[in-house]
Amino acid sequence: MLLDETPLFDPSLLQELDWSSSTVSFSPAISPSQPGEGLVLRPLCTADLDRGFYKVLSQLTLAGDVTEEQFKGTACS
């Protein structure tokens, strides 16, 4: 079974992020196109629910309980 890599939002939105107002600084500097060595900045995809990403995100912020259908129903078309 192949995992579905459908993004939950338009990936181009990540390139439009303005990190200049961030109060956190990184050395070396990071950006959406250069998030750091070995890192990739990408939107969540529908397969990420099965990979445990939503569970990790819920530890960082109030995410609420969602069903698989609700999670995958937000994917952009």
All heavy atoms as TSV, in Angstrom:
chain	resi	resn	atom	element	x	y	z
A	1	MET	N	N	0.847	-1.187	0.000
A	1	MET	CA	C	0.000	0.000	0.000
A	1	MET	C	C	0.884	1.238	0.000
A	1	MET	O	O	1.782	1.380	0.818
A	1	MET	CB	C	-0.889	-0.006	1.240
A	1	MET	CG	C	-1.772	1.215	1.326
A	1	MET	SD	S	-2.938	1.123	2.701
A	1	MET	CE	C	-2.024	1.998	3.946
A	2	LEU	N	N	0.645	2.152	-0.926
A	2	LEU	CA	C	1.393	3.398	-0.993
A	2	LEU	C	C	0.733	4.443	-0.105
A	2	LEU	O	O	-0.493	4.540	-0.037
A	2	LEU	CB	C	1.445	3.921	-2.432
A	2	LEU	CG	C	2.215	3.064	-3.430
A	2	LEU	CD1	C	2.080	3.625	-4.827
A	2	LEU	CD2	C	3.675	2.965	-3.036
A	3	LEU	N	N	1.562	5.212	0.579
A	3	LEU	CA	C	1.026	6.290	1.399
A	3	LEU	C	C	0.639	7.455	0.508
A	3	LEU	O	O	1.299	7.732	-0.493
A	3	LEU	CB	C	2.073	6.738	2.424
A	3	LEU	CG	C	2.438	5.704	3.480
A	3	LEU	CD1	C	3.557	6.233	4.360
A	3	LEU	CD2	C	1.248	5.355	4.332
A	4	ASP	N	N	-0.418	8.149	0.863
A	4	ASP	CA	C	-0.904	9.281	0.088
A	4	ASP	C	C	-0.130	10.533	0.477
A	4	ASP	O	O	-0.147	10.952	1.627
A	4	ASP	CB	C	-2.394	9.471	0.334
A	4	ASP	CG	C	-3.014	10.496	-0.592
A	4	ASP	OD1	O	-2.281	11.170	-1.331
A	4	ASP	OD2	O	-4.235	10.628	-0.573
A	5	GLU	N	N	0.539	11.119	-0.481
A	5	GLU	CA	C	1.360	12.307	-0.244
A	5	GLU	C	C	0.627	13.602	-0.600
A	5	GLU	O	O	1.257	14.615	-0.853
A	5	GLU	CB	C	2.669	12.201	-1.039
A	5	GLU	CG	C	3.511	10.998	-0.677
A	5	GLU	CD	C	4.024	11.002	0.766
A	5	GLU	OE1	O	4.256	12.084	1.322
A	5	GLU	OE2	O	4.172	9.913	1.334
A	6	THR	N	N	-0.704	13.583	-0.614
A	6	THR	CA	C	-1.478	14.780	-0.924
A	6	THR	C	C	-1.263	15.824	0.171
A	6	THR	O	O	-1.524	15.558	1.344
A	6	THR	CB	C	-2.982	14.450	-1.017
A	6	THR	OG1	O	-3.169	13.434	-1.990
A	6	THR	CG2	C	-3.794	15.679	-1.377
A	7	PRO	N	N	-0.764	17.019	-0.190
A	7	PRO	CA	C	-0.539	18.044	0.837
A	7	PRO	C	C	-1.853	18.564	1.402
A	7	PRO	O	O	-2.860	18.624	0.702
A	7	PRO	CB	C	0.216	19.145	0.094
A	7	PRO	CG	C	-0.093	18.935	-1.344
A	7	PRO	CD	C	-0.392	17.473	-1.517
A	8	LEU	N	N	-1.833	18.943	2.681
A	8	LEU	CA	C	-3.031	19.480	3.318
A	8	LEU	C	C	-3.240	20.955	2.995
A	8	LEU	O	O	-4.307	21.501	3.259
A	8	LEU	CB	C	-2.951	19.281	4.838
A	8	LEU	CG	C	-2.923	17.824	5.300
A	8	LEU	CD1	C	-2.885	17.750	6.818
A	8	LEU	CD2	C	-4.127	17.059	4.771
A	9	PHE	N	N	-2.218	21.601	2.435
A	9	PHE	CA	C	-2.353	22.983	1.964
A	9	PHE	C	C	-1.349	23.209	0.855
A	9	PHE	O	O	-0.434	22.413	0.646
A	9	PHE	CB	C	-2.196	24.004	3.104
A	9	PHE	CG	C	-0.871	23.942	3.819
A	9	PHE	CD1	C	0.225	24.664	3.376
A	9	PHE	CD2	C	-0.727	23.168	4.953
A	9	PHE	CE1	C	1.436	24.599	4.033
A	9	PHE	CE2	C	0.481	23.102	5.629
A	9	PHE	CZ	C	1.572	23.827	5.162
A	10	ASP	N	N	-1.518	24.285	0.138
A	10	ASP	CA	C	-0.671	24.608	-1.008
A	10	ASP	C	C	0.783	24.790	-0.563
A	10	ASP	O	O	1.080	25.672	0.246
A	10	ASP	CB	C	-1.191	25.885	-1.662
A	10	ASP	CG	C	-0.471	26.240	-2.944
A	10	ASP	OD1	O	0.615	25.692	-3.209
A	10	ASP	OD2	O	-1.002	27.093	-3.677
A	11	PRO	N	N	1.714	23.979	-1.068
A	11	PRO	CA	C	3.118	24.077	-0.664
A	11	PRO	C	C	3.747	25.448	-0.917
A	11	PRO	O	O	4.677	25.839	-0.217
A	11	PRO	CB	C	3.814	23.005	-1.506
A	11	PRO	CG	C	2.747	22.044	-1.874
A	11	PRO	CD	C	1.487	22.859	-1.982
A	12	SER	N	N	3.231	26.199	-1.886
A	12	SER	CA	C	3.813	27.516	-2.169
A	12	SER	C	C	3.621	28.491	-1.001
A	12	SER	O	O	4.366	29.464	-0.885
A	12	SER	CB	C	3.218	28.108	-3.448
A	12	SER	OG	O	1.848	28.434	-3.258
A	13	LEU	N	N	2.662	28.222	-0.123
A	13	LEU	CA	C	2.463	29.084	1.047
A	13	LEU	C	C	3.700	29.108	1.943
A	13	LEU	O	O	4.007	30.113	2.575
A	13	LEU	CB	C	1.242	28.640	1.847
A	13	LEU	CG	C	-0.101	28.819	1.173
A	13	LEU	CD1	C	-1.202	28.184	2.014
A	13	LEU	CD2	C	-0.389	30.284	0.935
A	14	LEU	N	N	4.439	28.012	1.985
A	14	LEU	CA	C	5.642	27.953	2.818
A	14	LEU	C	C	6.723	28.889	2.310
A	14	LEU	O	O	7.500	29.434	3.089
A	14	LEU	CB	C	6.171	26.515	2.879
A	14	LEU	CG	C	5.260	25.521	3.574
A	14	LEU	CD1	C	5.798	24.114	3.426
A	14	LEU	CD2	C	5.099	25.877	5.038
A	15	GLN	N	N	6.771	29.088	0.997
A	15	GLN	CA	C	7.775	29.986	0.430
A	15	GLN	C	C	7.445	31.442	0.710
A	15	GLN	O	O	8.320	32.302	0.640
A	15	GLN	CB	C	7.907	29.752	-1.075
A	15	GLN	CG	C	8.349	28.341	-1.423
A	15	GLN	CD	C	9.643	27.922	-0.731
A	15	GLN	OE1	O	10.596	28.681	-0.676
A	15	GLN	NE2	N	9.659	26.715	-0.180
A	16	GLU	N	N	6.193	31.723	1.041
A	16	GLU	CA	C	5.755	33.088	1.306
A	16	GLU	C	C	5.878	33.483	2.778
A	16	GLU	O	O	5.567	34.607	3.146
A	16	GLU	CB	C	4.305	33.258	0.850
A	16	GLU	CG	C	4.126	33.034	-0.645
A	16	GLU	CD	C	2.674	32.991	-1.064
A	16	GLU	OE1	O	1.799	33.353	-0.251
A	16	GLU	OE2	O	2.412	32.574	-2.200
A	17	LEU	N	N	6.344	32.568	3.625
A	17	LEU	CA	C	6.483	32.878	5.049
A	17	LEU	C	C	7.486	33.997	5.264
A	17	LEU	O	O	8.556	34.017	4.668
A	17	LEU	CB	C	6.951	31.636	5.822
A	17	LEU	CG	C	5.960	30.498	5.964
A	17	LEU	CD1	C	6.638	29.313	6.650
A	17	LEU	CD2	C	4.745	30.929	6.748
A	18	ASP	N	N	7.132	34.926	6.122
A	18	ASP	CA	C	8.037	36.017	6.477
A	18	ASP	C	C	8.565	35.735	7.874
A	18	ASP	O	O	7.859	35.900	8.856
A	18	ASP	CB	C	7.289	37.354	6.442
A	18	ASP	CG	C	8.167	38.515	6.858
A	18	ASP	OD1	O	9.401	38.336	7.000
A	18	ASP	OD2	O	7.614	39.615	7.039
A	19	TRP	N	N	9.804	35.317	7.947
A	19	TRP	CA	C	10.397	34.976	9.230
A	19	TRP	C	C	11.096	36.174	9.855
A	19	TRP	O	O	11.689	36.062	10.920
A	19	TRP	CB	C	11.382	33.828	9.067
A	19	TRP	CG	C	10.731	32.524	8.695
A	19	TRP	CD1	C	9.449	32.336	8.253
A	19	TRP	CD2	C	11.317	31.241	8.741
A	19	TRP	NE1	N	9.223	31.010	8.015
A	19	TRP	CE2	C	10.349	30.318	8.305
A	19	TRP	CE3	C	12.571	30.778	9.094
A	19	TRP	CZ2	C	10.603	28.953	8.228
A	19	TRP	CZ3	C	12.818	29.412	9.005
A	19	TRP	CH2	C	11.838	28.517	8.578
A	20	SER	N	N	11.015	37.338	9.237
A	20	SER	CA	C	11.734	38.509	9.747
A	20	SER	C	C	11.170	39.012	11.072
A	20	SER	O	O	11.882	39.663	11.829
A	20	SER	CB	C	11.713	39.640	8.716
A	20	SER	OG	O	10.387	40.092	8.496
A	21	SER	N	N	9.916	38.715	11.370
A	21	SER	CA	C	9.332	39.193	12.624
A	21	SER	C	C	9.527	38.202	13.773
A	21	SER	O	O	9.095	38.456	14.892
A	21	SER	CB	C	7.845	39.486	12.431
A	21	SER	OG	O	7.167	38.304	12.054
A	22	SER	N	N	10.203	37.094	13.504
A	22	SER	CA	C	10.444	36.093	14.539
A	22	SER	C	C	11.391	36.648	15.600
A	22	SER	O	O	12.354	37.340	15.301
A	22	SER	CB	C	11.052	34.834	13.923
A	22	SER	OG	O	11.381	33.919	14.944
A	23	THR	N	N	11.097	36.359	16.854
A	23	THR	CA	C	11.964	36.805	17.951
A	23	THR	C	C	13.063	35.788	18.242
A	23	THR	O	O	13.901	36.013	19.110
A	23	THR	CB	C	11.134	37.033	19.232
A	23	THR	OG1	O	10.471	35.804	19.570
A	23	THR	CG2	C	10.110	38.136	19.018
A	24	VAL	N	N	13.062	34.694	17.497
A	24	VAL	CA	C	14.065	33.650	17.669
A	24	VAL	C	C	15.104	33.787	16.562
A	24	VAL	O	O	14.766	34.030	15.412
A	24	VAL	CB	C	13.405	32.247	17.592
A	24	VAL	CG1	C	14.445	31.159	17.735
A	24	VAL	CG2	C	12.323	32.109	18.638
A	25	SER	N	N	16.354	33.658	16.927
A	25	SER	CA	C	17.391	33.717	15.906
A	25	SER	C	C	18.122	32.381	15.849
A	25	SER	O	O	18.253	31.679	16.849
A	25	SER	CB	C	18.378	34.842	16.197
A	25	SER	OG	O	19.024	34.623	17.429
A	26	PHE	N	N	18.549	32.039	14.660
A	26	PHE	CA	C	19.258	30.796	14.436
A	26	PHE	C	C	20.600	31.107	13.789
A	26	PHE	O	O	20.715	32.021	12.983
A	26	PHE	CB	C	18.451	29.874	13.507
A	26	PHE	CG	C	17.150	29.426	14.093
A	26	PHE	CD1	C	15.977	30.141	13.855
A	26	PHE	CD2	C	17.088	28.292	14.878
A	26	PHE	CE1	C	14.768	29.726	14.379
A	26	PHE	CE2	C	15.882	27.867	15.415
A	26	PHE	CZ	C	14.725	28.590	15.167
A	27	SER	N	N	21.589	30.336	14.153
A	27	SER	CA	C	22.899	30.491	13.538
A	27	SER	C	C	23.369	29.113	13.100
A	27	SER	O	O	23.549	28.229	13.955
A	27	SER	CB	C	23.884	31.095	14.528
A	27	SER	OG	O	25.141	31.251	13.921
A	28	PRO	N	N	23.504	28.878	11.828
A	28	PRO	CA	C	23.312	29.820	10.726
A	28	PRO	C	C	21.833	30.126	10.518
A	28	PRO	O	O	20.969	29.397	10.991
A	28	PRO	CB	C	23.894	29.093	9.517
A	28	PRO	CG	C	23.778	27.645	9.853
A	28	PRO	CD	C	23.912	27.557	11.354
A	29	ALA	N	N	21.562	31.205	9.817
A	29	ALA	CA	C	20.185	31.639	9.570
A	29	ALA	C	C	19.429	30.572	8.794
A	29	ALA	O	O	20.003	29.833	7.996
A	29	ALA	CB	C	20.183	32.953	8.801
A	30	ILE	N	N	18.134	30.471	9.062
A	30	ILE	CA	C	17.283	29.526	8.348
A	30	ILE	C	C	16.195	30.284	7.606
A	30	ILE	O	O	15.888	31.435	7.922
A	30	ILE	CB	C	16.662	28.475	9.295
A	30	ILE	CG1	C	15.768	29.145	10.341
A	30	ILE	CG2	C	17.738	27.638	9.950
A	30	ILE	CD1	C	14.983	28.159	11.195
A	31	SER	N	N	15.616	29.640	6.633
A	31	SER	CA	C	14.531	30.210	5.842
A	31	SER	C	C	13.703	29.046	5.305
A	31	SER	O	O	14.119	27.893	5.403
A	31	SER	CB	C	15.094	31.039	4.686
A	31	SER	OG	O	15.714	30.200	3.740
A	32	PRO	N	N	12.550	29.330	4.701
A	32	PRO	CA	C	11.758	28.235	4.144
A	32	PRO	C	C	12.538	27.413	3.112
A	32	PRO	O	O	12.411	26.204	3.058
A	32	PRO	CB	C	10.567	28.941	3.498
A	32	PRO	CG	C	10.424	30.197	4.294
A	32	PRO	CD	C	11.830	30.610	4.635
A	33	SER	N	N	13.381	28.061	2.314
A	33	SER	CA	C	14.143	27.320	1.310
A	33	SER	C	C	15.408	26.685	1.883
A	33	SER	O	O	15.962	25.759	1.300
A	33	SER	CB	C	14.501	28.228	0.137
A	33	SER	OG	O	15.296	29.302	0.587
A	34	GLN	N	N	15.875	27.166	3.032
A	34	GLN	CA	C	17.060	26.630	3.701
A	34	GLN	C	C	16.736	26.403	5.184
A	34	GLN	O	O	17.206	27.161	6.043
A	34	GLN	CB	C	18.231	27.616	3.564
A	34	GLN	CG	C	18.678	27.881	2.147
A	34	GLN	CD	C	19.371	26.681	1.534
A	34	GLN	OE1	O	20.069	25.931	2.207
A	34	GLN	NE2	N	19.160	26.482	0.251
A	35	PRO	N	N	15.934	25.379	5.518
A	35	PRO	CA	C	15.507	25.190	6.904
A	35	PRO	C	C	16.597	24.649	7.833
A	35	PRO	O	O	16.431	24.664	9.042
A	35	PRO	CB	C	14.357	24.196	6.790
A	35	PRO	CG	C	14.646	23.443	5.542
A	35	PRO	CD	C	15.330	24.412	4.622
A	36	GLY	N	N	17.692	24.226	7.290
A	36	GLY	CA	C	18.784	23.680	8.090
A	36	GLY	C	C	19.292	22.399	7.474
A	36	GLY	O	O	18.589	21.737	6.700
A	37	GLU	N	N	20.510	22.042	7.821
A	37	GLU	CA	C	21.142	20.869	7.232
A	37	GLU	C	C	20.324	19.600	7.501
A	37	GLU	O	O	19.977	19.307	8.646
A	37	GLU	CB	C	22.547	20.691	7.802
A	37	GLU	CG	C	23.325	19.575	7.155
A	37	GLU	CD	C	24.748	19.465	7.681
A	37	GLU	OE1	O	25.263	20.446	8.240
A	37	GLU	OE2	O	25.313	18.382	7.537
A	38	GLY	N	N	19.999	18.909	6.453
A	38	GLY	CA	C	19.266	17.660	6.566
A	38	GLY	C	C	17.772	17.816	6.812
A	38	GLY	O	O	17.084	16.826	7.011
A	39	LEU	N	N	17.270	19.046	6.793
A	39	LEU	CA	C	15.849	19.282	7.056
A	39	LEU	C	C	15.122	19.703	5.782
A	39	LEU	O	O	15.706	20.314	4.900
A	39	LEU	CB	C	15.671	20.371	8.121
A	39	LEU	CG	C	16.299	20.077	9.473
A	39	LEU	CD1	C	16.124	21.269	10.395
A	39	LEU	CD2	C	15.689	18.832	10.091
A	40	VAL	N	N	13.837	19.385	5.723
A	40	VAL	CA	C	12.980	19.770	4.604
A	40	VAL	C	C	11.728	20.394	5.191
A	40	VAL	O	O	11.109	19.828	6.096
A	40	VAL	CB	C	12.594	18.543	3.748
A	40	VAL	CG1	C	11.596	18.927	2.672
A	40	VAL	CG2	C	13.822	17.901	3.145
A	41	LEU	N	N	11.359	21.564	4.701
A	41	LEU	CA	C	10.123	22.212	5.122
A	41	LEU	C	C	9.070	21.879	4.077
A	41	LEU	O	O	9.236	22.173	2.897
A	41	LEU	CB	C	10.318	23.727	5.218
A	41	LEU	CG	C	9.127	24.532	5.684
A	41	LEU	CD1	C	8.765	24.171	7.118
A	41	LEU	CD2	C	9.415	26.018	5.571
A	42	ARG	N	N	8.006	21.206	4.508
A	42	ARG	CA	C	6.936	20.818	3.599
A	42	ARG	C	C	5.626	20.832	4.352
A	42	ARG	O	O	5.594	20.739	5.579
A	42	ARG	CB	C	7.194	19.440	3.001
A	42	ARG	CG	C	7.160	18.327	4.053
A	42	ARG	CD	C	7.020	16.983	3.378
A	42	ARG	NE	N	7.007	15.870	4.301
A	42	ARG	CZ	C	5.944	15.455	4.999
A	42	ARG	NH1	N	4.791	16.089	4.900
A	42	ARG	NH2	N	6.016	14.407	5.802
A	43	PRO	N	N	4.510	20.950	3.617
A	43	PRO	CA	C	3.221	20.879	4.300
A	43	PRO	C	C	2.958	19.466	4.797
A	43	PRO	O	O	3.522	18.494	4.285
A	43	PRO	CB	C	2.216	21.265	3.215
A	43	PRO	CG	C	2.910	21.076	1.922
A	43	PRO	CD	C	4.380	21.157	2.184
A	44	LEU	N	N	2.123	19.372	5.813
A	44	LEU	CA	C	1.652	18.053	6.205
A	44	LEU	C	C	0.957	17.426	5.013
A	44	LEU	O	O	0.367	18.119	4.182
A	44	LEU	CB	C	0.659	18.152	7.359
A	44	LEU	CG	C	1.216	18.454	8.736
A	44	LEU	CD1	C	0.079	18.693	9.716
A	44	LEU	CD2	C	2.106	17.335	9.222
A	45	CYS	N	N	1.017	16.105	4.929
A	45	CYS	CA	C	0.278	15.401	3.887
A	45	CYS	C	C	-0.642	14.389	4.556
A	45	CYS	O	O	-0.518	14.116	5.749
A	45	CYS	CB	C	1.223	14.744	2.881
A	45	CYS	SG	S	2.215	13.409	3.534
A	46	THR	N	N	-1.550	13.859	3.773
A	46	THR	CA	C	-2.549	12.968	4.346
A	46	THR	C	C	-1.924	11.733	4.991
A	46	THR	O	O	-2.445	11.219	5.974
A	46	THR	CB	C	-3.577	12.547	3.282
A	46	THR	OG1	O	-2.892	12.028	2.148
A	46	THR	CG2	C	-4.425	13.726	2.845
A	47	ALA	N	N	-0.802	11.254	4.499
A	47	ALA	CA	C	-0.138	10.079	5.071
A	47	ALA	C	C	0.504	10.375	6.420
A	47	ALA	O	O	0.826	9.449	7.171
A	47	ALA	CB	C	0.920	9.556	4.106
A	48	ASP	N	N	0.694	11.640	6.753
A	48	ASP	CA	C	1.365	11.993	8.007
A	48	ASP	C	C	0.584	11.586	9.246
A	48	ASP	O	O	1.165	11.407	10.314
A	48	ASP	CB	C	1.679	13.488	8.056
A	48	ASP	CG	C	2.801	13.870	7.103
A	48	ASP	OD1	O	3.624	12.985	6.776
A	48	ASP	OD2	O	2.845	15.032	6.689
A	49	LEU	N	N	-0.711	11.424	9.124
A	49	LEU	CA	C	-1.500	10.964	10.270
A	49	LEU	C	C	-1.017	9.581	10.700
A	49	LEU	O	O	-0.784	9.344	11.878
A	49	LEU	CB	C	-2.989	10.934	9.928
A	49	LEU	CG	C	-3.907	10.492	11.060
A	49	LEU	CD1	C	-3.864	11.496	12.210
A	49	LEU	CD2	C	-5.335	10.317	10.564
A	50	ASP	N	N	-0.816	8.702	9.720
A	50	ASP	CA	C	-0.343	7.345	10.016
A	50	ASP	C	C	1.115	7.323	10.461
A	50	ASP	O	O	1.560	6.372	11.088
A	50	ASP	CB	C	-0.517	6.440	8.794
A	50	ASP	CG	C	-1.981	6.236	8.434
A	50	ASP	OD1	O	-2.825	6.271	9.352
A	50	ASP	OD2	O	-2.275	6.067	7.245
A	51	ARG	N	N	1.860	8.355	10.141
A	51	ARG	CA	C	3.270	8.451	10.532
A	51	ARG	C	C	3.440	9.018	11.939
A	51	ARG	O	O	4.552	9.104	12.441
A	51	ARG	CB	C	4.023	9.334	9.548
A	51	ARG	CG	C	4.128	8.774	8.162
A	51	ARG	CD	C	4.832	9.749	7.244
A	51	ARG	NE	N	4.975	9.208	5.913
A	51	ARG	CZ	C	4.841	9.922	4.807
A	51	ARG	NH1	N	4.579	11.226	4.879
A	51	ARG	NH2	N	4.997	9.361	3.636
A	52	GLY	N	N	2.349	9.461	12.552
A	52	GLY	CA	C	2.413	9.972	13.915
A	52	GLY	C	C	2.679	11.462	14.033
A	52	GLY	O	O	2.844	11.978	15.134
A	53	PHE	N	N	2.702	12.192	12.924
A	53	PHE	CA	C	3.001	13.622	12.971
A	53	PHE	C	C	1.944	14.395	13.754
A	53	PHE	O	O	2.258	15.316	14.496
A	53	PHE	CB	C	3.104	14.201	11.554
A	53	PHE	CG	C	4.369	13.851	10.820
A	53	PHE	CD1	C	5.052	12.665	11.043
A	53	PHE	CD2	C	4.877	14.718	9.873
A	53	PHE	CE1	C	6.202	12.341	10.356
A	53	PHE	CE2	C	6.035	14.418	9.168
A	53	PHE	CZ	C	6.695	13.229	9.407
A	54	TYR	N	N	0.665	14.030	13.568
A	54	TYR	CA	C	-0.398	14.751	14.265
A	54	TYR	C	C	-0.257	14.567	15.774
A	54	TYR	O	O	-0.458	15.507	16.546
A	54	TYR	CB	C	-1.779	14.286	13.791
A	54	TYR	CG	C	-2.887	15.154	14.318
A	54	TYR	CD1	C	-3.181	16.367	13.715
A	54	TYR	CD2	C	-3.626	14.778	15.436
A	54	TYR	CE1	C	-4.184	17.175	14.207
A	54	TYR	CE2	C	-4.634	15.578	15.929
A	54	TYR	CZ	C	-4.912	16.775	15.306
A	54	TYR	OH	O	-5.894	17.583	15.808
A	55	LYS	N	N	0.130	13.392	16.186
A	55	LYS	CA	C	0.320	13.130	17.623
A	55	LYS	C	C	1.440	14.016	18.171
A	55	LYS	O	O	1.318	14.573	19.257
A	55	LYS	CB	C	0.639	11.653	17.839
A	55	LYS	CG	C	0.704	11.258	19.290
A	55	LYS	CD	C	0.887	9.756	19.429
A	55	LYS	CE	C	0.902	9.362	20.892
A	55	LYS	NZ	N	1.047	7.911	21.058
A	56	VAL	N	N	2.519	14.165	17.421
A	56	VAL	CA	C	3.622	15.040	17.850
A	56	VAL	C	C	3.149	16.493	17.897
A	56	VAL	O	O	3.420	17.214	18.860
A	56	VAL	CB	C	4.836	14.895	16.909
A	56	VAL	CG1	C	5.883	15.965	17.198
A	56	VAL	CG2	C	5.440	13.511	17.043
A	57	LEU	N	N	2.430	16.934	16.877
A	57	LEU	CA	C	1.926	18.308	16.865
A	57	LEU	C	C	0.999	18.575	18.045
A	57	LEU	O	O	1.008	19.670	18.608
A	57	LEU	CB	C	1.192	18.602	15.550
A	57	LEU	CG	C	2.069	18.719	14.320
A	57	LEU	CD1	C	1.198	18.851	13.080
A	57	LEU	CD2	C	3.028	19.880	14.436
A	58	SER	N	N	0.224	17.583	18.435
A	58	SER	CA	C	-0.698	17.776	19.559
A	58	SER	C	C	0.047	17.919	20.880
A	58	SER	O	O	-0.512	18.400	21.857
A	58	SER	CB	C	-1.709	16.630	19.628
A	58	SER	OG	O	-1.083	15.424	19.995
A	59	GLN	N	N	1.311	17.522	20.918
A	59	GLN	CA	C	2.124	17.739	22.114
A	59	GLN	C	C	2.676	19.158	22.160
A	59	GLN	O	O	3.040	19.658	23.214
A	59	GLN	CB	C	3.276	16.731	22.155
A	59	GLN	CG	C	2.820	15.311	22.332
A	59	GLN	CD	C	3.955	14.312	22.213
A	59	GLN	OE1	O	5.115	14.675	22.139
A	59	GLN	NE2	N	3.611	13.041	22.196
A	60	LEU	N	N	2.719	19.818	20.997
A	60	LEU	CA	C	3.260	21.170	20.905
A	60	LEU	C	C	2.193	22.249	21.011
A	60	LEU	O	O	2.490	23.381	21.369
A	60	LEU	CB	C	4.007	21.342	19.576
A	60	LEU	CG	C	5.163	20.366	19.342
A	60	LEU	CD1	C	5.685	20.511	17.924
A	60	LEU	CD2	C	6.266	20.611	20.356
A	61	THR	N	N	0.957	21.898	20.684
A	61	THR	CA	C	-0.131	22.863	20.682
A	61	THR	C	C	-1.445	22.126	20.900
A	61	THR	O	O	-1.514	20.907	20.772
A	61	THR	CB	C	-0.166	23.658	19.352
A	61	THR	OG1	O	-1.145	24.691	19.448
A	61	THR	CG2	C	-0.497	22.760	18.181
A	62	LEU	N	N	-2.497	22.848	21.213
A	62	LEU	CA	C	-3.817	22.248	21.375
A	62	LEU	C	C	-4.340	21.882	19.990
A	62	LEU	O	O	-4.634	22.759	19.179
A	62	LEU	CB	C	-4.766	23.224	22.067
A	62	LEU	CG	C	-6.183	22.739	22.294
A	62	LEU	CD1	C	-6.178	21.474	23.147
A	62	LEU	CD2	C	-7.007	23.810	22.972
A	63	ALA	N	N	-4.377	20.603	19.703
A	63	ALA	CA	C	-4.776	20.150	18.374
A	63	ALA	C	C	-6.163	19.536	18.353
A	63	ALA	O	O	-6.806	19.488	17.317
A	63	ALA	CB	C	-3.748	19.145	17.847
A	64	GLY	N	N	-6.635	19.050	19.479
A	64	GLY	CA	C	-7.947	18.426	19.522
A	64	GLY	C	C	-7.923	17.033	18.943
A	64	GLY	O	O	-6.938	16.590	18.364
A	65	ASP	N	N	-9.011	16.331	19.113
A	65	ASP	CA	C	-9.133	14.979	18.588
A	65	ASP	C	C	-9.779	15.048	17.215
A	65	ASP	O	O	-10.808	15.698	17.033
A	65	ASP	CB	C	-9.992	14.111	19.511
A	65	ASP	CG	C	-9.333	13.859	20.850
A	65	ASP	OD1	O	-8.088	13.746	20.884
A	65	ASP	OD2	O	-10.047	13.785	21.862
A	66	VAL	N	N	-9.162	14.413	16.253
A	66	VAL	CA	C	-9.739	14.346	14.907
A	66	VAL	C	C	-9.729	12.902	14.438
A	66	VAL	O	O	-8.864	12.122	14.808
A	66	VAL	CB	C	-8.971	15.220	13.885
A	66	VAL	CG1	C	-9.032	16.681	14.255
A	66	VAL	CG2	C	-7.536	14.766	13.724
A	67	THR	N	N	-10.700	12.588	13.619
A	67	THR	CA	C	-10.738	11.266	13.006
A	67	THR	C	C	-9.849	11.286	11.771
A	67	THR	O	O	-9.462	12.351	11.268
A	67	THR	CB	C	-12.167	10.896	12.581
A	67	THR	OG1	O	-12.582	11.807	11.555
A	67	THR	CG2	C	-13.131	10.936	13.753
A	68	GLU	N	N	-9.542	10.116	11.262
A	68	GLU	CA	C	-8.754	10.030	10.028
A	68	GLU	C	C	-9.477	10.740	8.884
A	68	GLU	O	O	-8.860	11.451	8.095
A	68	GLU	CB	C	-8.513	8.567	9.671
A	68	GLU	CG	C	-7.673	8.374	8.423
A	68	GLU	CD	C	-7.352	6.915	8.141
A	68	GLU	OE1	O	-7.730	6.043	8.939
A	68	GLU	OE2	O	-6.715	6.667	7.110
A	69	GLU	N	N	-10.780	10.594	8.822
A	69	GLU	CA	C	-11.566	11.234	7.770
A	69	GLU	C	C	-11.488	12.759	7.881
A	69	GLU	O	O	-11.388	13.459	6.877
A	69	GLU	CB	C	-13.023	10.785	7.799
A	69	GLU	CG	C	-13.226	9.325	7.402
A	69	GLU	CD	C	-12.836	8.350	8.520
A	69	GLU	OE1	O	-12.874	8.698	9.723
A	69	GLU	OE2	O	-12.476	7.213	8.168
A	70	GLN	N	N	-11.541	13.294	9.100
A	70	GLN	CA	C	-11.442	14.740	9.285
A	70	GLN	C	C	-10.053	15.238	8.882
A	70	GLN	O	O	-9.924	16.265	8.228
A	70	GLN	CB	C	-11.718	15.119	10.739
A	70	GLN	CG	C	-13.157	14.966	11.155
A	70	GLN	CD	C	-13.337	15.135	12.650
A	70	GLN	OE1	O	-12.553	14.634	13.445
A	70	GLN	NE2	N	-14.379	15.854	13.028
A	71	PHE	N	N	-9.025	14.516	9.283
A	71	PHE	CA	C	-7.656	14.908	8.955
A	71	PHE	C	C	-7.454	14.919	7.440
A	71	PHE	O	O	-6.969	15.883	6.881
A	71	PHE	CB	C	-6.672	13.946	9.617
A	71	PHE	CG	C	-5.222	14.311	9.425
A	71	PHE	CD1	C	-4.603	15.192	10.293
A	71	PHE	CD2	C	-4.476	13.756	8.402
A	71	PHE	CE1	C	-3.264	15.527	10.144
A	71	PHE	CE2	C	-3.135	14.080	8.235
A	71	PHE	CZ	C	-2.537	14.974	9.106
A	72	LYS	N	N	-7.849	13.870	6.795
A	72	LYS	CA	C	-7.645	13.758	5.350
A	72	LYS	C	C	-8.622	14.603	4.557
A	72	LYS	O	O	-8.343	14.976	3.428
A	72	LYS	CB	C	-7.727	12.304	4.921
A	72	LYS	CG	C	-6.562	11.503	5.445
A	72	LYS	CD	C	-6.620	10.055	5.040
A	72	LYS	CE	C	-5.399	9.318	5.562
A	72	LYS	NZ	N	-5.393	7.912	5.197
A	73	GLY	N	N	-9.741	14.973	5.163
A	73	GLY	CA	C	-10.721	15.794	4.472
A	73	GLY	C	C	-10.291	17.223	4.281
A	73	GLY	O	O	-10.868	17.949	3.485
A	74	THR	N	N	-9.220	17.634	4.972
A	74	THR	CA	C	-8.745	19.007	4.832
A	74	THR	C	C	-7.725	19.150	3.719
A	74	THR	O	O	-7.248	20.236	3.461
A	74	THR	CB	C	-8.103	19.500	6.142
A	74	THR	OG1	O	-7.001	18.649	6.456
A	74	THR	CG2	C	-9.105	19.497	7.268
A	75	ALA	N	N	-7.368	18.064	3.047
A	75	ALA	CA	C	-6.343	18.112	1.994
A	75	ALA	C	C	-6.799	19.026	0.865
A	75	ALA	O	O	-7.963	19.038	0.490
A	75	ALA	CB	C	-6.071	16.723	1.453
A	76	CYS	N	N	-5.850	19.793	0.343
A	76	CYS	CA	C	-6.197	20.690	-0.762
A	76	CYS	C	C	-6.364	19.869	-2.034
A	76	CYS	O	O	-5.770	18.816	-2.199
A	76	CYS	CB	C	-5.151	21.774	-0.947
A	76	CYS	SG	S	-3.496	21.213	-1.373
A	77	SER	N	N	-7.182	20.354	-2.910
A	77	SER	CA	C	-7.433	19.600	-4.152
A	77	SER	C	C	-6.659	20.171	-5.300
A	77	SER	O	O	-6.079	21.188	-5.262
A	77	SER	CB	C	-8.923	19.609	-4.467
A	77	SER	OG	O	-9.454	20.900	-4.372
